[in-house]
Amino acid sequence: MRVQTTIEIFDYWNRIRGAADAPLKSQVEPSAVPHLLQSLFILEARGDGDIVFRLAGTRICDLFGRDLRGERFSSLWAHGQHADIERTAMGVMDHAMPALFNATGYSTVGHQASFEIIMMPLRSSHGACDRVLGAIAPVAAASWLEIVPLELLALDRSRLLPEKFSKVAPAELRPINEIVAGKSIGFGQAMRRVVSQLLSVEAR
């Protein structure tokens, strides 16, 4: 992680989860991170399988020039990446493991900017991970971002953030998109293989 916003919200998520793999959504206190709220979002999985914005900070809505509440998360992304983005969001919830994206945002008039996007699982009171707490932040300031809305995001890289598996050396971790591309398998399968690898290393 390189962006202060994503670093701070990840640190906060880690603090409130304690020894659990994911915190309860009721543990998230907006007053604890007031300076980050404009860049934060919450996603929820609907019964029809869609992953939609339950909440989106004003800075995120301004980036895209519209209110994103109720809109599908995949709608922000390049058409060919919709399915992968939805599988990633579902994987974060199904496996209670956060993920970090590096993406490029493109405007309708040809501007582009780099973004860091983090997604972290949240649990309901009944124990299931059914929501995602996340943040979208530009890697570098760009004055046009306040004037010209983004048309889409294109995924450059995604990877897991397995904080609980602290014994795993960096060389033993592979970005999820590299696994998917190299083996032509779905995100869910890739996630399961990485989790199995991590558990195997942790058991040594």
Beta strands, then each sheet from edge to edge (+ up, - down):
strand 1: 40-45
strand 2: 51-56
strand 3: 99-107
strand 4: 112-123
strand 5: 129-138
strand 6: 150-160
sheet 1: 2+ 1- 5+ 4- 3+ 6-
end
